[in-house]
Amino acid sequence: MLFMLIVKASTNSETGNRPNPELNEAMDKYNEDLVAAGVRVMAKGLHPSSNSMRISFPEPGGEPVVTEGPFAEPNNLVAGFILIDVESKEEAVEWAMRMPDPQGYGEGQIELRQVFEF
C-alpha cells in the first residue's frame, strides 16, 4: 500500500529558513531507517511558494488562470513529501509517528494520505 507523508509548510519554511543541523541529522536518520526497512519509495523537499504558481480552472471548459506565488496561509501549503510502500495503514501511521518535527520550530505538521493504485 502506498502512503504519502505530506510535510506541511510553515512560516519558517516559506521564508527559506532551513532546519537546524540537529534536525537535519534526525531527518537523515529517519530517511536511512525508511530505506533500511525497504519502505521508502521517494522523498523530496519543495522550494517555498514564492518560486511557484497555481493553475486554476474557474470555469468548466474555460481557459486556465495562472497565479504566481507566494501564497498566504503556509499551513495549507506543502513543503515536502515522503512516499512509502507498506503493508497496512497501521504501519504507515507508525512510520509517520516516528518522523521528527519536520520544521523544528514547533510548527511541524504531517498529513498522511493513502495513494490510489490503479
C-alpha positions in Angstrom: 0.0 0.0 0.0 1.3 3.4 -0.9 1.1 6.3 1.5 2.4 9.8 1.2 3.6 11.7 4.3 2.9 15.3 3.3 5.1 17.8 5.2 3.1 20.9 5.6 4.8 24.3 5.1 5.3 26.8 7.9 6.2 30.4 8.2 9.8 29.4 8.5 9.8 27.1 5.5 8.1 29.7 3.4 10.8 32.3 4.3 13.5 29.8 3.4 14.7 29.1 6.9 16.4 25.8 6.9 16.1 23.4 9.9 19.0 23.4 12.4 21.8 20.8 12.0 20.3 18.6 14.7 17.0 18.3 12.9 18.8 17.7 9.6 20.7 14.8 11.3 17.4 13.4 12.8 15.7 13.6 9.4 18.7 11.9 7.7 18.5 9.1 10.3 14.7 8.8 9.8 15.2 8.5 6.0 18.0 5.9 6.5 15.6 3.9 8.6 12.9 4.1 5.9 15.4 2.9 3.3 16.8 0.1 5.5 13.3 -1.1 6.1 12.7 -1.1 2.4 9.6 1.1 2.6 10.8 4.4 1.2 9.9 5.0 -2.5 10.8 8.7 -2.7 11.4 11.7 -0.5 11.7 15.3 -1.7 11.6 18.8 -0.2 10.0 21.7 -2.1 11.1 25.3 -2.7 9.0 28.0 -0.9 5.8 29.0 -2.7 7.4 32.3 -3.7 9.0 30.2 -6.5 5.7 28.6 -7.6 2.5 29.2 -9.4 -1.0 27.8 -9.3 -3.0 27.0 -12.3 -6.8 27.0 -11.7 -9.8 26.2 -13.8 -12.5 28.6 -12.7 -14.9 27.9 -15.5 -15.7 24.4 -17.0 -14.2 24.4 -20.5 -12.7 27.9 -19.9 -9.1 29.0 -20.0 -6.8 28.1 -17.0 -5.7 31.0 -14.8 -2.1 31.3 -13.6 -1.4 32.9 -10.2 2.2 33.5 -9.2 3.3 32.7 -5.6 3.9 33.4 -2.8 0.7 32.2 -1.3 -0.8 33.0 2.1 -1.6 30.6 4.9 1.6 28.4 4.9 -0.2 25.6 6.8 -2.2 25.0 3.6 0.9 24.5 1.5 3.2 21.6 1.1 6.9 21.8 2.0 7.9 18.3 1.0 6.8 14.7 1.0 7.9 11.1 1.6 6.3 8.3 -0.4 6.3 4.9 1.4 5.2 1.4 0.4 3.9 -0.5 3.4 1.7 -3.5 4.3 -1.0 -1.6 6.2 -2.4 1.7 7.2 -1.2 0.9 10.8 2.3 0.5 9.5 2.1 3.9 7.7 0.9 5.5 10.9 3.8 4.0 12.8 6.3 5.5 10.3 4.5 8.9 10.4 4.7 9.0 14.2 8.4 8.3 14.0 9.2 11.3 11.8 10.9 14.2 13.7 9.2 17.6 13.8 9.8 18.4 10.1 10.0 22.1 10.7 11.9 22.1 14.0 10.3 25.3 15.3 7.2 23.7 16.8 5.4 24.4 13.6 5.7 20.9 12.1 2.7 19.2 10.7 2.4 16.0 8.7 -0.6 14.8 6.7 -0.8 11.1 5.9 -2.7 10.1 2.8 -3.1 6.8 1.0 -2.3 6.9 -2.7 -4.7 5.4 -5.2 -3.2 2.4 -7.0 -4.9 1.6 -10.3 
